[in-house]
Amino acid sequence: MKDNSMHNVDIDLVEMSLDVIKFAISRITKTNPELGFPRKASELESLVGETITPNGIGGENAFALFRDVLIKASVAIDHPRHLAFVPASPTRAAVMFDLVTSASSVHGAFWLEGAGCIFAENQAMKWLVSLTGLPEGAFGVFTSGGTAANLSAMVTAREAWRGADAARTGKRGIVIASWSAHSSIKAMAKVIDADVILVETEEKFEGAQLEETLAQLSSEDRKRVFAVIATGGTTNAGIIDDLAGIARVCKAENIWFHVDAAYGGGALAASSVRHLFSGIEHSDSITIDPHKWLFSPYDCGAVIYRDPELARSAHSQEGSYLDIFSDEGAQGFNPADYQIQLTRRVRGLPLWFSLAMHGTDMYERAIERGIELAKIAGRLISDNHLTELVREPSLSCVLFRRKGWTAEDYRNWTYKNHREGFALVAPTKWNNGEEFETVTRFCFINPDTTDQDIKDILETMR
């Protein structure tokens, strides 16, 4: 009888694997990959055709379509002139070990199944926690990204708030954040059915502003505030809020204090700017995304708790088929107990391997390079008679304007550079005190970006 198992290993699979390995090695070793540009779905349909068929199109054909068409219609996040949004720059070691992680096929939710891999993840997590200055006993877990981390932290905060007073059971709570907080904050609030109060400030969110906001609430709404979210490096401008001041207010008012440092958290490892995060050690929870500024592949976020037991109380799941994971013979750290996901891959392993291979000193140097690049860009922008800084560079973010340009000019410039495969630098908006204006922005993550790259991009604005 013919074996039709798709898990067979045959000569065709072996030959295709060689092509895949060759592609992967080529991609990992490139320091200046193709940038990639999106195509319309109709164009891709014409080029690729129908790939999901009753009999399959074969691995060689499918991989050729990926290599020759699909990947070229996708953007390389680690291109040295990809300076839009918050890009990423995973180390070659981390990318390589991501292949190993996938090939190992380990379920990372419970110690019973993933003990060895979870142990390695936890060593990387221990280093992350050490950067924050949180007290002994604090710990965290790797998530899919900042949104999942923020959501996990806020579920924990809400459940702790409700658990402290039976009268709050089922009550809709309030979260306070600044206007410049990440978009995931509002999205997260929808999921947990909470209201959000946004303090209107384009610059640093200060403790005094939080006090004023609380004072303006009705007595009933004041009782509903269960969390305040400060930002450790805003996505748009790299601004670090008044963490110490906000922490002081939260402690006095007995409110959960969360710091969203998804982007900026990597800079905790940089001695030149660590002091800017003073107060983060007083937080109840922290979000950091290693896939942003800690050189890990997507998807790798992290949520850290001052008191992990509160998270376990909020997130651990029960079910007859899960009982064995709580058995004495399976005891250990279960990542599923500390965040919203049950099923998870061991996404912290590539970070662990890269840290183990390179050491934390090299990580600090790479992060400091991003900060240095922002300062270099600031000087070049100020020296160019066509451009000017919107504000001084902060962390690795630089906001600037091209004098005389309209929103359409910025948009056309972005698409032209991207279409030509040269660079991806996108416009954003900034409140100049009177209105929101369109400006543009650099975000430096990749230590392979050069001074010349910055000069060449500015030259295209002539």
C-alpha distance (Angstrom), angle and dihedral (degrees) to the residues before:
residue distance angle dihedral
M1 . . .
K2 3.78 . .
D3 3.81 114.8 .
N4 3.79 107.9 -131.7
S5 3.80 96.1 -180.0
M6 3.81 112.9 140.8
H7 3.79 87.0 -148.1
N8 3.79 92.3 69.6
V9 3.79 117.6 123.7
D10 3.78 109.2 -137.5
I11 3.79 137.2 161.4
D12 3.81 92.9 -95.4
L13 3.80 90.8 56.1
V14 3.80 90.9 48.7
E15 3.81 92.4 50.7
M16 3.79 91.7 46.9
S17 3.81 89.9 48.8
L18 3.79 89.0 58.9
D19 3.82 89.6 55.5
V20 3.80 90.4 48.5
I21 3.81 92.5 49.2
K22 3.80 91.1 47.3
F23 3.82 90.3 52.0
A24 3.80 92.5 46.1
I25 3.81 93.4 49.8
S26 3.79 90.9 47.6
R27 3.80 91.3 49.9
I28 3.80 94.8 46.3
T29 3.79 94.2 49.4
K30 3.82 96.2 46.8
T31 3.79 114.5 103.2
N32 3.80 94.0 -173.6
P33 3.83 108.7 36.5
E34 3.79 124.6 179.8
L35 3.79 109.5 -80.6
G36 3.81 95.7 -138.8
F37 3.80 127.7 -146.2
P38 3.83 127.5 -138.1
R39 3.79 120.3 -110.8
K40 3.79 127.0 -155.1
A41 3.79 116.0 -96.1
S42 3.80 89.7 -115.6
E43 3.82 90.8 56.3
L44 3.79 92.1 49.3
E45 3.80 90.5 47.4
S46 3.80 88.8 55.0
L47 3.81 93.7 47.2
V48 3.79 99.4 40.1
G49 3.77 105.6 27.0
E50 3.80 123.3 -169.7
T51 3.78 111.2 -23.3
I52 3.79 102.0 171.7
T53 3.81 105.2 75.3
P54 3.83 136.0 152.8
N55 3.82 92.7 -103.8
G56 3.80 99.7 29.9
I57 3.80 126.9 -121.5
G58 3.79 95.1 -110.1
G59 3.76 130.5 -102.7
E60 3.80 95.4 -95.7
N61 3.81 91.9 54.9
A62 3.79 94.0 43.5
F63 3.80 92.9 49.4
A64 3.80 92.1 46.4
L65 3.81 89.5 54.7
F66 3.78 90.2 50.2
R67 3.82 93.9 47.2
D68 3.79 97.6 42.7
V69 3.82 103.0 34.3
L70 3.79 118.7 5.6
I71 3.80 100.8 49.3
K72 3.81 90.7 46.3
A73 3.81 89.0 56.4
S74 3.81 90.1 55.8
V75 3.81 128.1 74.3
A76 3.80 121.6 -111.8
I77 3.80 103.5 -130.2
D78 3.81 92.0 -160.0
H79 3.80 97.0 54.8
P80 3.84 106.5 130.7
R81 3.81 91.1 -128.0
H82 3.80 94.6 47.0
L83 3.80 96.5 107.1
A84 3.82 100.1 150.2
F85 3.82 128.2 109.1
V86 3.82 106.7 -12.4
P87 3.80 104.5 -45.1
A88 3.79 124.3 -168.2
S89 3.76 137.1 -129.9
P90 3.79 112.1 -167.1
T91 3.78 114.5 -167.7
R92 3.79 116.4 -110.1
A93 3.79 86.9 -115.7
A94 3.82 91.7 55.4
V95 3.81 92.9 47.3
M96 3.79 91.4 48.8
F97 3.78 91.9 49.1
D98 3.78 90.5 48.8
L99 3.81 85.2 66.8
V100 3.79 89.3 51.8
T101 3.80 91.1 47.5
S102 3.80 91.9 54.2
A103 3.79 93.3 43.8
S104 3.82 91.0 51.1
S105 3.82 90.7 62.2
V106 3.80 96.8 -152.0
H107 3.80 123.8 164.7
G108 3.79 105.6 -137.6
A109 3.79 101.9 -164.8
F110 3.81 100.0 90.2
W111 3.80 136.5 33.0
L112 3.82 91.2 -131.1
E113 3.81 90.7 66.7
G114 3.79 103.3 26.6
A115 3.82 107.5 27.2
G116 3.81 98.4 135.4
C117 3.80 95.4 43.4
I118 3.81 93.3 42.8
F119 3.82 88.7 50.7
A120 3.82 89.1 56.5
E121 3.82 91.9 45.9
N122 3.78 88.9 51.7
Q123 3.80 91.9 55.0
A124 3.81 88.5 57.7
M125 3.81 89.3 45.1
K126 3.81 91.0 51.5
W127 3.81 88.7 57.9
L128 3.81 91.5 48.2
V129 3.80 91.4 51.1
S130 3.81 90.6 49.1
L131 3.81 89.7 59.2
T132 3.80 92.2 58.9
G133 3.81 97.8 56.8
L134 3.82 91.4 -131.8
P135 3.82 114.1 155.2
E136 3.79 126.7 -96.1
G137 3.77 111.6 -70.7
A138 3.79 94.8 40.1
F139 3.78 113.8 123.8
G140 3.78 143.2 152.7
V141 3.76 149.4 -165.2
F142 3.79 136.6 -122.7
T143 3.81 116.3 -106.2
S144 3.79 135.8 -177.9
G145 3.80 91.9 -93.8
G146 3.78 146.8 -53.2
T147 3.79 95.8 -55.3
A148 3.81 92.5 56.1
A149 3.80 90.4 43.1
N150 3.82 93.9 50.7
L151 3.79 90.7 45.6
S152 3.81 91.9 49.7
A153 3.80 91.2 49.5
M154 3.80 93.3 48.4
V155 3.81 93.3 48.4
T156 3.81 87.2 52.7
A157 3.82 91.6 47.7
R158 3.80 93.0 48.4
E159 3.80 93.8 47.6
A160 3.81 91.3 48.3
W161 3.83 89.0 50.4
R162 3.79 93.1 48.9
G163 3.79 92.2 43.5
A164 3.80 91.6 56.1
D165 3.81 92.5 62.2
A166 3.81 125.8 26.0
A167 3.81 89.5 -151.1
R168 3.82 88.6 68.2
T169 3.81 94.3 59.8
G170 3.78 108.1 128.8
K171 3.81 91.9 -0.7
R172 3.81 118.3 142.1
G173 3.79 109.8 -116.8
I174 3.79 135.7 -154.2
V175 3.80 129.3 -124.6
I176 3.82 120.9 -161.9
A177 3.81 121.1 -152.0
S178 3.79 137.1 147.1
W179 3.78 126.8 -91.7
S180 3.82 89.2 -110.1
A181 3.81 93.9 55.1
H182 3.80 116.1 122.9
S183 3.82 118.0 -79.9
S184 3.81 89.7 -116.7
I185 3.81 89.5 72.3
K186 3.80 92.8 69.0
A187 3.81 91.3 40.5
M188 3.80 90.6 50.4
A189 3.80 91.6 50.3
K190 3.81 90.5 56.3
V191 3.79 90.4 54.0
I192 3.81 94.5 51.6
D193 3.83 93.0 37.2
A194 3.79 95.4 -119.6
D195 3.78 130.6 142.9
V196 3.81 119.5 -119.3
I197 3.78 125.9 -146.8
L198 3.81 111.6 -162.4
V199 3.79 117.3 -157.6
E200 3.79 108.2 -140.5
T201 3.78 106.2 -122.0
E202 3.80 129.0 125.1
E203 3.79 90.3 -169.9
K204 3.81 130.4 48.1
F205 3.81 117.7 -25.0
E206 3.82 103.1 -126.9
G207 3.78 131.3 -154.1
A208 3.81 89.2 -123.6
Q209 3.82 90.1 57.8
L210 3.79 89.9 52.9
E211 3.81 90.8 51.1
E212 3.81 90.2 50.4
T213 3.80 92.3 48.3
L214 3.80 92.2 51.0
A215 3.80 91.1 47.3
Q216 3.81 91.3 55.0
L217 3.81 93.9 54.9
S218 3.76 122.8 97.8
S219 3.79 114.9 -108.1
E220 3.80 89.8 -107.1
D221 3.80 94.6 50.8
R222 3.80 90.6 45.0
K223 3.81 88.3 60.6
R224 3.80 89.7 53.3
V225 3.83 95.8 58.5
F226 3.79 106.5 106.0
A227 3.83 103.1 159.7
V228 3.79 144.0 23.5
I229 3.80 119.8 -156.9
A230 3.79 120.2 -154.6
T231 3.79 124.3 -177.8
G232 3.78 126.4 -123.8
G233 3.78 96.7 -158.6
T234 3.81 116.0 -7.0
T235 3.78 115.5 -126.1
N236 3.79 93.9 -126.7
A237 3.80 101.5 46.1
G238 3.82 110.1 2.8
I239 3.81 92.4 -113.4
I240 3.80 117.8 165.1
D241 3.79 113.5 -148.5
D242 3.80 124.9 -132.7
L243 3.79 92.0 -84.1
A244 3.80 95.8 171.3
G245 3.80 93.3 49.0
I246 3.80 94.2 46.1
A247 3.81 90.8 46.4
R248 3.80 89.9 53.6
V249 3.83 92.2 53.0
C250 3.79 92.9 45.3
K251 3.79 91.8 51.5
A252 3.80 92.2 49.2
E253 3.81 91.6 48.0
N254 3.83 95.5 39.7
I255 3.83 92.8 -121.9
W256 3.81 125.3 148.5
F257 3.81 110.2 -104.5
H258 3.81 116.2 -149.5
V259 3.81 125.1 -178.9
D260 3.79 117.2 -155.3
A261 3.80 101.7 -154.0
A262 3.79 94.8 154.8
Y263 3.81 92.5 135.2
G264 3.80 103.8 20.5
G265 3.79 98.5 39.4
G266 3.78 92.4 89.8
A267 3.81 88.0 66.5
L268 3.80 89.1 67.7
A269 3.81 83.9 83.0
A270 3.82 92.0 57.1
S271 3.80 112.8 89.0
S272 3.82 92.2 -157.1
V273 3.83 93.1 66.5
R274 3.81 105.3 19.7
H275 3.82 90.5 104.5
L276 3.82 90.0 63.0
F277 3.82 88.5 69.7
S278 3.81 94.3 57.8
G279 3.79 107.8 147.2
I280 3.79 96.8 34.7
E281 3.79 87.6 104.7
H282 3.82 88.6 67.7
S283 3.81 94.3 57.4
D284 3.80 125.1 112.3
S285 3.80 93.3 -143.0
I286 3.79 139.0 6.1
T287 3.80 134.9 -161.5
I288 3.82 119.8 -148.7
D289 3.82 125.8 170.4
P290 3.82 112.5 -150.0
H291 3.82 88.1 -172.0
K292 3.79 88.4 67.2
W293 3.80 112.9 46.9
L294 3.80 102.0 -5.3
F295 3.80 95.1 68.2
S296 3.79 99.2 -115.8
P297 3.83 124.7 138.7
Y298 3.78 121.7 -106.9
D299 2.95 127.3 -58.9
C300 3.79 106.5 42.2
G301 3.78 124.7 117.4
A302 3.79 129.2 149.4
V303 3.79 138.8 -149.2
I304 3.80 119.8 -159.9
Y305 3.82 125.7 -164.1
R306 3.79 131.5 -158.6
D307 3.82 87.3 -148.9
P308 3.82 109.7 26.3
E309 3.80 91.1 -174.6
L310 3.80 89.7 70.8
A311 3.81 88.7 55.9
R312 3.79 92.3 47.8
S313 3.78 90.5 51.0
A314 3.81 90.2 51.8
H315 3.80 100.0 42.6
S316 3.80 112.5 27.7
Q317 3.79 112.5 113.7
E318 3.79 130.1 -145.0
G319 3.77 130.2 -149.7
S320 3.79 136.4 138.3
Y321 3.79 92.5 -110.4
L322 3.82 89.5 50.9
D323 3.82 95.9 52.5
I324 3.80 93.0 94.5
F325 3.82 90.5 63.4
S326 3.82 88.7 65.7
D327 3.78 94.0 46.8
E328 3.79 117.7 118.3
G329 3.80 91.2 -114.0
A330 3.80 91.4 57.0
Q331 3.78 98.8 45.8
G332 3.79 117.4 143.2
F333 3.79 141.3 95.0
N334 3.81 110.6 -39.2
P335 3.85 110.1 -163.2
A336 3.81 90.9 -162.7
D337 3.80 89.0 68.2
Y338 3.80 94.4 64.2
Q339 3.81 106.1 48.5
I340 3.78 141.7 29.8
Q341 3.80 98.8 -90.9
L342 3.78 124.6 84.3
T343 3.79 98.2 -179.7
R344 3.79 110.9 54.9
R345 3.76 139.4 152.6
V346 3.80 119.8 -132.2
R347 3.78 90.7 -95.6
G348 3.80 94.2 165.0
L349 3.82 93.2 65.2
P350 3.84 97.4 86.3
L351 3.82 89.1 52.5
W352 3.81 90.6 48.3
F353 3.81 92.6 50.6
S354 3.79 93.7 46.8
L355 3.82 91.8 48.3
A356 3.79 91.4 46.5
M357 3.81 91.7 48.8
H358 3.80 100.1 43.1
G359 3.80 104.3 25.6
T360 3.79 128.8 -131.5
D361 3.83 93.8 -86.2
M362 3.80 90.6 65.3
Y363 3.79 89.5 48.8
E364 3.79 90.1 55.0
R365 3.81 91.4 50.4
A366 3.81 91.6 50.5
I367 3.82 92.0 50.0
E368 3.79 91.9 46.7
R369 3.81 87.6 54.0
G370 3.80 90.4 60.6
I371 3.80 90.0 52.5
E372 3.80 90.2 47.2
L373 3.81 91.9 50.5
A374 3.82 90.0 53.8
K375 3.80 90.4 53.6
I376 3.82 91.4 47.5
A377 3.80 90.1 50.2
G378 3.80 90.0 49.4
R379 3.82 91.3 55.4
L380 3.80 93.2 45.8
I381 3.81 91.8 49.3
S382 3.81 92.2 48.7
D383 3.79 91.6 48.4
N384 3.81 92.9 50.9
H385 3.81 112.2 88.1
L386 3.83 90.5 -148.7
T387 3.81 97.0 55.5
E388 3.79 139.1 48.6
L389 3.79 136.9 -175.0
V390 3.79 118.3 -104.1
R391 3.80 88.8 -156.4
E392 3.78 135.8 -16.3
P393 3.84 114.0 -74.1
S394 3.80 113.9 -90.4
L395 3.80 121.7 -159.5
S396 3.82 101.4 -38.2
C397 3.83 97.7 -30.8
V398 3.81 124.1 104.1
L399 3.81 122.8 -174.2
F400 3.79 116.4 -165.6
R401 3.77 143.2 153.0
R402 3.78 135.5 -135.4
K403 3.78 103.8 -131.9
G404 3.78 113.4 -113.6
W405 3.80 96.8 10.9
T406 3.80 125.3 133.4
A407 3.81 127.4 -148.2
E408 3.81 88.3 -96.5
D409 3.81 91.5 53.6
Y410 3.81 91.0 54.8
R411 3.79 92.0 46.9
N412 3.81 93.8 49.4
W413 3.81 90.9 46.9
T414 3.81 91.3 51.5
Y415 3.80 93.8 50.8
K416 3.79 94.2 44.2
N417 3.81 93.7 54.2
H418 3.79 92.0 42.9
R419 3.80 95.2 46.9
E420 3.80 90.0 51.4
G421 3.81 90.1 53.0
F422 3.78 91.3 -119.6
A423 3.80 106.9 113.1
L424 3.79 145.0 -24.0
V425 3.79 112.6 -137.5
A426 3.80 115.0 151.8
P427 3.81 133.6 -159.0
T428 3.79 122.6 -113.7
K429 3.79 137.1 178.4
W430 3.79 130.5 -103.6
N431 3.79 131.3 -174.3
N432 3.80 104.9 -125.7
G433 3.79 92.4 -170.7
E434 3.77 95.3 -90.8
E435 3.81 104.8 46.0
F436 3.77 143.5 -17.2
E437 3.77 110.5 -83.1
T438 3.79 129.8 -169.7
V439 3.79 113.1 -113.1
T440 3.79 133.8 152.3
R441 3.76 134.5 -112.4
F442 3.79 144.6 -152.8
C443 3.81 121.6 -151.8
F444 3.80 112.8 -171.9
I445 3.79 116.2 -155.4
N446 3.79 103.2 135.0
P447 3.83 115.8 82.4
D448 3.83 87.6 -159.1
T449 3.82 89.7 70.1
T450 3.81 108.9 106.5
D451 3.79 136.3 -151.1
Q452 3.80 87.0 -112.9
D453 3.81 91.0 56.3
I454 3.81 88.8 58.6
K455 3.80 92.6 47.3
D456 3.81 91.7 48.6
I457 3.81 92.8 50.5
L458 3.81 92.0 49.6
E459 3.81 89.0 48.8
T460 3.83 89.4 61.3
M461 3.82 89.0 63.6
R462 3.79 93.0 69.5
